[in-house]
Each structure stands twice: as structure tokens, then as C-alpha cells.
Amino acid sequence: MNLGMFLMPLAMPGQSLGETMDELTRKACFLEETGFDEFWLGEHFAATSEPVPSPLAFLSSLVPQTKRLTFGTGVISLPNRHPAVIAAEVAQIDHLSKGRFRFGIGTGSLPPDWELFKLEDEDTRKRMMLESIDMIQKIWRSGPPYEFNGEFWKFGVAKSVNAELRMGFMPTPREPAGPPIHVSIATPMSSTSALAGERGWGPLSSSLLMTDGIARHWAGYSNGLAKAGRPVNGDNWRVVRVALVAPSDAEAERRLHHAEGAVGFYFRYIHKVLANAGKLAAMKTRPDMADSEVDVAAAMNARVIRGSAKSVRDQLIDLRDKAGPFEHLLIAGMPWNGVNEEWERESLTLLAREVMPAVRAHYSAPAKHAAQWDRSLRQ
């Protein structure tokens, strides 16, 4: 099982864009040193609380500062931009990173962005996402002349094509199929999980989902894989979780509920965003719960994996056994204000160097080997 980080990213009030960029850079370099495998970054245009408008540009800046870390967009909201622009820019980072890039796509998740681009209708955004990715992949697989006549985009290059001068030719990725494609899935019953399996995309299951919701993603995804004749496994499936590892269970609880703790800030922020959008269902602990019953502390307690290294190891194994065979765990990244940088650095180090080796041993080694890891975590 691989280990990565997924960042909205969430910035603290008063934090400048430059300060956020500096923090993200330090975090990426720390993850590389600590043994993480992946770094995923979101895209938003109209929210200084989630302030990265171009994850492709920022991730490009990290390429020369790292050697092993793979980068992903979490996600590019395809309805927000022209497909030709996205196709060209993704091809560029695919070459720049020498293949250390994964193309995460979605419909967009923030109401201010929907309003900015006049995309409030959910069904319209879904149709635009599918039209866009089809056009992007066609650009990558073919050469000029280009001609696209979709529902939302009509464009092409034909009159100015000159093969001798290489005019009219769009950039293409390292391989005709392009970098691996992944799609974000935020709701338990989303049909996107089956679509991902049919198209060979990797699902990105949201950090807000309860275990049964993640299991529904596996049901849809595995059905889609089988329908398309693909191997039915979780090799390309990523699950995002909030996790907090501390020296003891008691210390993890203290940090989780600390007044200045980043995890609490993260959940309070999301609660306000969802309440304003009328989408509090994502934070409910039972489907029949009224919006007025949604409590931030209860939602956090039900979703956050926390405790000592051994406790977190046991919770991750229980999660995977119940939800499905995901092969990639992405930890939701937190702001580094105040004491939170120290706490998250410690948590991520324990995850990479103690928890994940024990989880891998549980699934890949005989019981005797797993027991040895269990004893080492107790010491």
C-alpha cells in the first residue's frame, strides 16, 4: 500500500498566497524525505481559504526540488477551462516530471467557482467534464487537423496547419494515452465510481466519507472494472483519510480536540462551507439525520483515524477490510500554523516509518511476521 498526501489546500485566515506556497513547498520536501510516495493538490479560483488557482504551475515548481515524489492534481475542474489549454498544460508537466504526474479530474466542488464560471447546474458540470476529457484524450491521440463540435466547446485547427513549420500541432504527453487519469468521488452512491472502472480511471474517494460510503465506491468501481473486462482489484484506487498519529492514544485525542488544532479547524471550516451550500449530508453520521443534528465534534470523531502507531495501524486494517482493497492511502494535509506543524510532522513521520510498514506486513507477510511488527509497535 502506497502513502500520499491530498491537500485542498486549506490556508489559515490572514495567510498570504506567498506564505501558502512556501508552506506547501516545505511540506512536499518533507514528505519526500519522510518516505511518502505522492503529493496531490487541489484547484480553486474564488476562495482564498483554498487558494491555489493553478496546481499544474505549482507542482511544476516542485519537480526540480524532488526526485521520487509523484504529483497529482486533486483535481483539475474540467468545466472551468478550455479543453485545449488543459491538454497542452498536462502534456507539458507530464514531460517535465518525466512521468511523475497523475491527472486528477472532477466537476468542481466550491459554489464560488460555480458562480464565477456560471456553472451552478450539477448535471451541466458532469456533462462538461465528460466532454472535456474526451476531447483532451483525442487531442493526445491524434494530430492536425483538429475539429471538435461538442455541446459546450467548438474549436479546431485546420487552415493554419503547416507540417514543414510544425504549425498547428498541439503538445502531446509522453504516451498517446497520456498520464494516468483519476477522478474525485465525494458521495457514497455516485455513479462515477462505476464510470471510473469502465474507463480505467483511478477513483479518489473523499475524506468525508464514512466507511460504508467507501465500500459503496468499491462496489461500483469493481462492477465497472468487471464490465470493461479489466482486472478487478484496487491497484488504482486511492482513499483520502484524515489521520493523526501521536505518541499515545491520549495525546492523539488531546491534539484532535485542542482549541488551536488544525484538524478541528479543518472540520469546522468544511461544516460551514457545506451548511452554506445546503450540502450537510456529506458530514452526517447517519442518512436520516437532520441538518440541525449535524455536530462537528461527532462528525470528526466518526471520521478521523487517530491514536498511537499501533492504534492507527489497527484502524487502517479495519478500514481496508470493511471498505475494500484500496492500494493507496492519501492523508488529508492540514495547515501548519502554530503548534500544528510540529504535530503534523510527527504524525506523518510515524505514519510513514512505523504504521505503514506494519500495515504492509499484515497484508503481505505470514502471521508470524505481522506479529513481529505488532510487538515492535508496543515497544
N, C-alpha and C positions, 0 to 999 in steps of 0.2 A: 504494500500500500504506500503510495506516494503522499507527500505532505507539501501543502502550499498555503498561500495566504490570499484572501479575497478582500479587497478594500473598496468601499463605496467611492472615494474615501470620505470619512467624516472629519470635518475640521471643527475646532472649538470656536466659540464666539470671540471675535476680535483677532483671530489668527489671520494673517495676510496670506494671499496666494503664494507669495515667495516663501514664507515660513512653512506653508504646507508642502511645497515642492522640496524644500530642504529636509523636512521630516521624512517624507516618502523615500527620498534618496538614501538617507541614513538607514531607514528600515529595510530597504531592498538589499543593501550591502550587508547588513546584519544577518538577514535571512540566508544569504549566500554563505556567509562564514559559519552559520549555525547548522547548516545541512538541509535547509528547505529545498524543495525542487521547483516550485512555481510561485509566480507573483502576478496576481490578477488585479486590474484597475478599472474602475467604472468611468462613465462619461455622463456629465450633466452640464447644461448650458445656463440654467436660470436658477441656481441655488448656490450661494456662496458657502453654505453649510456642507455641500458636496461639490467642491469647486474645480474639478478637472474637466475642461471642455474638450481636450484632445489627448486621450490616453495614448494614442499612437505616437504623438510627438514626445510625450514624457517618457514612455517606455523606450523609445529610440535613444534617449539620453542615458539610459541605464545600460544599454548593450556594451559599450566600451568599458564600463565600470565593473562588469561581471564576466564570468567565464562559463558558469554552469547553469545558472538560473534560467528557467523558461518563463516567458512573459505571455500574458493573455489579456484580452480586453473583456472587462466584465460589466457592461458589454457595450459594443457599438450599437446605438439605437438606429437601426437602418432607416426608419421613416424620416429621420431628421435631416438626412443629407443625400446628395445625388449619388446614385449607384456607381457612376463612372469615377467620381472622386474617391469613394471608398475603395473601389477595386484597385486603383492606381496606388493609393497610400498603403494599403495592406500588402500589395506586391513589393513595395519598397522596403517595409520593415521585415518582410519575410527574407529578403536578400541581406539586409543589413544585419539581422540577427543570425544569419547562416542557419536558419531553420529553428531557432529558439523562440518560436512565436506560435500562439494559438488564437484563432479568430473567434471571439465570443460575440454573438449577435443577440438582439432582442427587439422588442417593440417600444421600449422606453418605459420608465416607471414613475417619473415625477410629474405631477399636474402642472407645475410652472413651465416645464419643457413642452408639454402637450399644448398649453395655451400659446406659448411663444411661436410654435410652428403650426398652429391651428389644426391640431391632431387630437382633439378631445374624444373622438369616437373610437372605442376599443376595436371594433371589427375592422374599421378602416386601417388602423395601425397594423393589425395582423396581416391583412391582405398586402399592405405596402411592404412589410418585412419579407414576405414570400416572393413578391415580385422583384424586390431589390436583390435578394440573394441569388435568384435565378439569373438575373442579368449580370451580376458580378461574376458568377461562375462561367457564364457564356463568354464574357469578355476574356477571361483567363484561358479558355479552351480554344478560342478562335482568333483569327487575325482580321484585318480590314478587308472589305468594307464592313462597318458595324451599322446595324439598323435595329432599333428597338421601338416597338409600338405597344407599350403596356397601358394599363388602366391609369397609372399615375405618372409614368415617365415616358417621354417620347424623345429620342435622341439618336444620333448616329454620326459616323464619319465616312464619307464616300467621295465627295467632289475633290477634296484636297489630298487624297491618298497618293503618295509618290514613293514607290518601293525603292528607287535608287537613293533617295534622300532619307528614307525611313520615316517619312512623314505620314501621319495618320495611324501609326502603330501604337497601341497602348501598352504600358508596362505589364508584364506577367510575372507571376511568382516563380519560385524555383521548380515547382512541378505544376503541370497543367491543372490538376485538381485544386491547387492552392494549399495553404496551410490548413491544419485540422480545424473544423468548424464545430463550435459549441453554442448551445442555446440556453438562455436562462429560463427557469420554470419556477414560478412563485406560488401557484395554487395547487392543492392536492389533486383535483380532478382535471387538470389541464390536459387537453388533447395533444399538447406539444410534446409530451413525453413519448407518445407513440410515433409521432411525426419524426422525432429525433432518431428513433430506432430505424424507421423506414429509410431515412435519408443518410444514415451513417454519421449523424452528428452526436456529439457528446453532451448529455444533459448537465446543467448546472443547477442543482436543487438548492433552493433558498434557505438561508439560515433561520428564517422564522417558522419553517415547517415543523410540525410535531412528527414523531416517529412514524405514526400511521400514514401521514401525508407523504413522507419519503417513500414508504412502502408502496403507496399507490403509484408513485413515479416509476418504481421498478416494474410494477405490473404492466403499466402502459409501455414503458421502454422495451421490456423483454418481448412483449407481444409485437411491437413494431419491428424489432430485430428479426424475430421468427418469420413474420410476414414477408420481409425482404430477403429471407434466406441468409441472413448474417449470423455469425456465431452469437449465441445467447449468453453473454457474460457482461460483467460490469467493468471491463477493462478501460472503457472510455467515459465512465460515469463519475462525476465529481459532486460531492455533497459538502455544502458550506455549513459550518457549525461555529457557534461562539463557545470558546473553551478557555478555562482559567485554571492553570496548574500552579500550585503553591507548595511550600514545604510540608504542609499538613492540611487535612480537611478543614479544620477550624480556621486556619489562616485564609484558605480559599474563600470560605463563607464571609469572613470579615472583609476581604477585599471586594467581594461581589457586592456587598451591601454598604460599602463605605460611601459617605456623602460625596466625596470627590472622585469616586471610582469611575473609570471610563466605560465599563460595561453597563453600569446603571444609567449613565448619560446616554449611551447608545440606545437602550431600550426606551427611555423616556422620550428621546427625540423621535424615534420611529413611531411610538404611540401617538404623538402629536401630529405627525405627518399623516398617518393613516386615519386618525379621527377627522382631520380637516378634509380628507378626500372621501370620507364615508366608506372606508375600506378596513374597518377594525376587525373584520373576520379573520384577517391574517394573524392576529395576536390572541385569538380566543383559544382556550384550552378544551372547549367542547363546542360542537357545532351549534347547539341550541342556546348558547349563551347570548344574552342581550348585550348590546354595545355598552350599556351603562354598567354592566358587571365586569367589564374587562379591567383588570388590575395589573399595573406594570410589574409589581413585585411578583405576582403569581405567574404572569407570562414569562418573566425572566427565570424564575425558579424551574419552570417546566421545560425550558429550552437550553439553558446553559449547562454545558458539561464542565464540572469543576471538582476540585479536590486535590489530594496528593497524587503523585505519579501513578501509584497503584490504583487509586480510586478512578482516575481518569482512564487508565488502561481498561479497567473492568467496564466502565460506562461505554467506551468506544466499541468494545467487543459486543456488548449487549445491543448497542445501536445497530451495528452491522448485521448481527444475527437476526434482528427483528425487521430491519428496513430493507435489506438486500445487499448484494455483494459489490458495493462500490469500491473501486480501487484507488480513489484519490480523495483525500480529506483536505478541504480548504478551510483554514481558520479565519474567521472574520477579524480583520485588523481594527484596532482601537486607536483613538488619539493618544498622543504621548505627553499630554500636559501634566505638570506637577509630578506626583509620585508614579503616575501611570507608565511612564517609560521604563522605570526600574522594574515594576511589576510585570509588564508585558515581556520585557527581555528575559526575565527569569522564567516566566511561563512558557515562552517559545523555546527556550533552551531545554527545559525539562521535557517538553513535548518531543523535540527532535532527537534528543540524546538518551532519554530514558523510556518515555511512553511508547513511541512508535517502534523502537526495536522489540519491545515486549509484545506489542500487538502483532507485528510481523511474525515473531516467533510462535505465537499462539496459532496462527493460521498456516504457517509453512513448515513447522517443525513437529517432531513427535512430542507427546505429552511430557516426557522427561525434560526435554529442552525448555519447553514453556514453563515448567515448574522451576527450573533454574532461574529464569527471568523473574518469576514471582518472588523467589527468595531474595534476589538482588534488589528488588524494589522495596522490600520490607526493611532492608538494612539502612 
